[in-house]
Amino acid sequence: MFFRSLCFVFLLVLFSCGNDDSLTTMASDDDNSATSNFIPCENGMAGEFPCNGYDLLGRIELAQFSAGSANDIWGWTDGTTGKEYALVGLNNGTAFVDVTDTENLIYLGKLPTATNSSIWRDVKIYDDYAFIVAEARGHGMQVFDLKRLRNVASPPASFAADTRYTAIGNAHNIVINEQIGYAYPVGSNTFGGGIHFVNIQNPMNPVAAGGYAGNGYTHDAQVITYSGPDADYSGQEIFVGANENIIAVVDITDKDNPVEIATLDYPNLGYTHQGWFTEDHRFFILGDETDERDSGFNSRTLVFDMQDLDRPMLHATYLGPTTAIDHNGYVKGDEFFLANYTAGVRVIDIADIENQNMTETGFFDTFPSSNITSFDGVWSVYPYFESGNILVNDSNTGLYIIKRSQ
C-alpha cells in the first residue's frame, strides 16, 4: 500500500523517502523563533503572495524545521492555558510550533519519524494527545502528550514519543472520532488497507479493536457520531471513506460487526481522495485528486446529499477559478477551506449549498509562481482555532499562518 497515493510519482523526484541524516539535524537554539512581520493583503498581494481577503500573520520555512518537505497539519488548543499550537507534518517527523503570539512564533521542537522518512505523514488529536502515522515502513502510530509543550526549557527540543502502537506498520492517514475516543488508521498494511480500529480512550494504552476491509483500500475518511437528518442512523458511528474509486458509507458502531450502508461513484471519477461533512451532517463535500489532470476540469469539488444515508446522491458540482488540483478540504460553519495545491488555500461560502450555490470568497496563495495542475503547494489547512488564525502547510515551503483581513 506504500505507493497507493497517486501523487507519489510526481513527488518522489523531489523528496527522498529514506533516512537522510541531513534532514534530522535539529535547528540551533538561536533559530527557535520567527518574528512574523505581519503582511496585509492589499491590492491582491501580501508581499509576494497573491491573496484576496486574507493577511499573512507569519511563517516558518522548511529549512528551519530541518526538513525536505511538508505534508499534513493539525492544531491543538491547550484547554488550560488557551495557547494555540501547530502540529506540522514533515517528511522526517512532526514539528510543534506555539502560534499563540503570531508576532513571535516559537518552534518548540520535533518528534522524529519512528523509522524512515516519508513524504506522507498524518496527525490528529484526542484528549491532549497527538496520534501520528506515516507511510514509512514499520512506523506504527506514535502517541505524544501535547501537555509537554507547556514547558520546553530550550527549544527546539528533540522529542521522543510517549508510546507507540505497533499493530500497524505503515499507514497513509489517521482518522479520530473525538466524541468516543477511537482512532482509525487507514491505508495501512492491515485489513487490506481498509479501516483499522483502535480504542484510544486511554491514550497511553491504545488497544486494537478490529477492523473492516469490505470496501478495499481507504485513502482518507471522516468518522462521525451521526446527528444528521436520517433518523435511522441517529447516534450511530458513521464512516465515510474516500476509497480510491468509490465513496464507502459504513456503520461502524459495533466494532465486531461493521455494516456497509452504501457505496457510490460519480462522473469522470479519477481518484476519490478526501471529503468532509457539513456541520449539520446533511452534505458530504468531496475532492477527487486527479480529475483536473485527467479530465481537464478546473478545480472540481463534488457535493453529495446524505439526507438518506442508504441512498446518497450527487447534489452539486463546484468548479474553482483555476486548474489547480484540490487536496484536503474542511468545513467550519458556512465555509469550506480547501487546500488547492498551486492555487493555495481557497475559501468557499457554502451557506446556500442546499440550493447548489457555492461561491469563493477569498484565498491565500503560497505558491505564487503559477496555478498549474501539479502536486506542489498547499497540502493541507487547519481552520478551527477560536482566534480565527488559520494554519497552512505548503509541501514545498513550510508553515504559514493566515487570517481573514479586518
N, C-alpha and C positions, 0 to 999 in steps of 0.2 A: 504493500500500500504506500510505500515511501514516495513513489513517483506519481501518485494519482493526481496531484494538483496540476492543472494544465499550464499554470504559469511557470512551472519548473523549467521547461525548455528555454524560456525567454530569460530567466534569471540566473540559471546555472553559469552562464558565461560571465556573469558579473561577480558572483559571490561564491566562495568556497563553502561546501557543506562539511568539510572535515575539520579536524583540530587545526588551529593556527595560533601559535604562541604569541604572535604579534598582536592578535586581537584580544587576548585575555589579560594583557597587562593593564593594571588599573591606572587611571589618571593620577597625577600627583596631587598632594593636598592643596596645592595652590590653585588647582583648577576645579574645585568642587562647586563653585557657584558661578552663575552667569547673570550679569546685570542686563536687564531686559531691553532698555531703550525702546519704550512704547512707540509704536509707529501707527498713526491713524490711517484709516482708509480714506484717501482724498483723491478726487478726480479719477477714480478707478484703480488707484495703486496704493499699496502700503509699502513704501520703499520700492524694492524690485519686484514685489509680488502683486499680480492682478487681484482685485477684490471688488466686492460690492456689499457694503453694509457690515463688514466685519474688520475689526482692527487687530493688529498683531501686538500681543502683550509681551511675548518673549519667546525664546527658542534656545535649544541646546543641540549642537551639531553632533553628528555621529562620532567624529574624532574625539570629542570629549568623553564619550562613553567607551572609547577604545573598541569600537565595533565596526564591522564592514557593511552591515545593512540593518534595517529596522523592519518590524512587521506589526504584530498586534499591539493594541494598547487598551488599558482599562484604568479606572480611577478608584480611589479609596478615600472616603471622608472619615476621619477619626471622630467617633461619636463622643469621646471625652474632651478632646481639645478643639474640635471643629476644624482642624487643619486638613488641607486637601493635598493629595499625593497622586502623582502619575506613576503607573506601573508600565514600564516601557519595554515591549518585546524587542529583542535584538537577536542577531544570528548566533551570538555566543553567550547569551544569558538574558537576565531581566534586570533592568535598571530601575531604581526608585528615586523619584525627584519630589522634593517638597515644593509645591507650586502655589502655596498659600499667598505668599507675597510675590507677585509677578515681577516686581522690580528687583527681586533678589532670589531667583530660582536657586535651589540648593540641591545639587546632585549628591545624594546621601550614600550611594554605593550600588553594587551589582551583586546579584546572585548568579554565579556562573552556571552555564549549562551542566546538566548532570553527567553527560557523556561527551558526545561530539557537538560541533556547531551545526546549525541548521537554519536555513532561511525561513522556516515555518516554526513559529512558537506562538502559543496562545495562553492567555491568563484570564482568570475570573476570580471572584472573591466570595467568601461566605464567612460570616461571624468573625471579622477582623483577621482572616487568613487569606493568603493568595494561594491559588492552585494553578500549577503551570505544567503544560505538556509541550512536547516538541516532536518533530519528525525524526529527530536523531535516534538512531538505533539504541534500544535498551534504556531510554531516558526515563521512562515511568512518569509519575506525577509528583512533582515537587510540592511540598507544603511549607509555606513561610508565614510566620507570625508577624503581621504588619505592625503590631504594637511595638516591635523592636525599633521602628523608625522614629519613635518619640525621642530617643536619647542615643544619638550616634556621636560618639566622642570626637572622632577625627575623620570626617567624611572626605573623600568617598571610601567607604569600607568595602571589603570583600566578604560577602555574607556566605553562610552555609545554610542549607535547608534545615528546617526543624525536624522534618521527617520526609520520607519518600515512599510512595505507593508503587510497588513493582509488579503488580498483577497484569500490567500492560507494559509494553516496551515503547515503541514509537506511537504517537497519536497525532492526528492532524489538527484537532481542535478540542476544546472542552466547553461544555455547557453546564450551568449550575442553576437549579431551582432553589433560590434562597429561602423561599417560603417553607420548604420542608427539609432542607439540608441534604440534598442529593446532588452528586456530580455525575456528569455523563461525558467521559472521553469518547470521541467519535473518530472514525477513520483510523482506528488503532489496529494492532496485529491480533485482535481478538474479535470474536463474533462476526467474522467476515468483513471487518471494517465497519460494522454497524454500531449499535448503542451498547456501551459498557456501563453498567450501573454501579455506583459507589456510594455507600452511606457515609457522609462526612459530618454527621451530627456531632460527633466528637472529632474535631478537625485533626487532632494529633494521632488519631487511630482510624484511618479510613478502612472501611470494610467492604469487600466485594459483595455485590448483591445480585449477580446475574447479568443478563444482557439480552439483546434482541438482534437477530440477523435477518429478519424476514423480508426486508426491502433492500438488501445489499449494502454497499458502501455508503456511508454518510459523510459528506464533506463538511457540513456545518448544520446547525439546528437551533431551535429555540424550544425550551420546555417550560410550560406554564401550569399553574393551578387555574383551571379554566373558570372564567366568570363572564362568559360571553352570552350571546342570545340563544344558543342551542341548549334548552333546559335539560336535554337528555344527558349532557355531559357536565352539568354544573358541579363544581368542586372536584372534578377528576383531573388527574395529571396528564396533560396532553403534550405529546412530542410532535413537532412538525420539522421534518428533516429535508434538507437540500441534498438529494441523493444522486447527484451526477446527471441522471436522465429522467428523474421523476421527483415529485414532491410527495413525501410519505407522511400521513397523519395517523398516529398510533396512540392508543390509550395505554399508558404505562403505569397506571395507578397500582395495579397488582404486579409487583416485580416478578412474581413466579408465573404470571400468565399475561404478558403483554398482548393486546388485541389490535390488529390493524383496523382502522376506521375507513380510510380511503387512500387512494393514490390518484395523482393527476399529472398531466403534462400540459403543454401549451404550444402554440405555433412557433416555428423557427427555433426550436429548442437547440441550444448549443451545449452549455454546461451549467446545470442547476446549482447555483453557488451558495447563496445565503439569503435569509429573509427575517422579518420581524413583524410581530403583531402590532396593530393599532392598540391603544390603551384600553379600548372597550372590547377587545378580542373579536371584533366584527370582521376586520380585514387583515390579510397577511400580505405584506409587501416584499416582493422577491426580486433579486438580481440574478441575471444569467451572465456568466463571466466571459463567454466567447461569442455571444450573438452579434455584438458590434463588429468584431473581426470577421466572422464567418458569413453574416447576412447583410452587412453594410448599414446597420441601424446607427442613428445617433444613440447616445446612452439610453438604454431601454430599461424601464422599471415596470414590473408586472404586479397588478393588484388582484388578489383573489378574495372573493366573497365567502366568508366562513360562517355565514348565518346558520347553515345546516352543515355540520361537520361531516356527515355521511355523504353529502353531495356538494362539495365545494366547487366553485366555478370561477373562471376568469371574469373579472369585473371591469377592469380598465387597464390601459397601457399608457404610460407616460414616456415621452421622448425628450431628452435633455437637449441643450443647445450645441453640444459638441459631439464628436465621435469617440470620445474617451471611454475606456472600459469602466464599468461600475464594479465596485468591490463590496465592502461591508456597509450596511445601512442600518440606522437605529432610529426608533421613534421616541420623541419626547413631546408630550402634549399633542398639539396640532401641527407638529413639524417633523419632517423626515430628514435626517442628517446622513448624507450619502458620501462615503469615501469614493472618489471618482477618478482614482489614479492621476493621470496627467492633467486633468481638469480640476484637481484639488478637492476641497470639500464643497458640496453643493447643498443648499438648504431649501427644502421644498415644502410649501404650505399644503397640508392635507386636510384642512378644516372642512372642506366640502368634497371629501373623497367619495361620499355616498352618491353624489351626483357626477362622479367621474371627473371632477375638477381638481387638478394639481398644478401649482404654479411655483416656479423658482423665485424665491425672494431674496437670495443673497448667495455669495460664495467667497471662498478664500483659496487662492491657487498657489500652492507651494512649489509647483513645477512650471515656472514662468516661460520656459523656452518654447513650449508647444502644448497642444491638446491632442496629440496624435494617439492612435489606437495601439497603445503599448502598455506593458506591465511595469511602468515607472510611476513614481509619485506617491500619492496618499494611499496607504494600505488600509488604515482604519481611523475611526474617530470616536471620541467619548464625550457625549454632550450632557451628562447627568449631574454635574456639580450644582449645588444650590447657588453658588456665586455667579453662575452664568458663564464661567470660563469653560472653554471647550478645548480638549486635548486632541491633537492631530499627530499621527505618526506617519512620516514620509519615508518610504523604504530607502530612498537614496540619500536623504539629508538629515533625518532625525526628528526630534520633538519640537512641536510648535504649540503655543497657547494662544488662542484667539478668542475674541468676544464681540458680540453684537455692538456696533457703533452706537454711541449715545447721542 
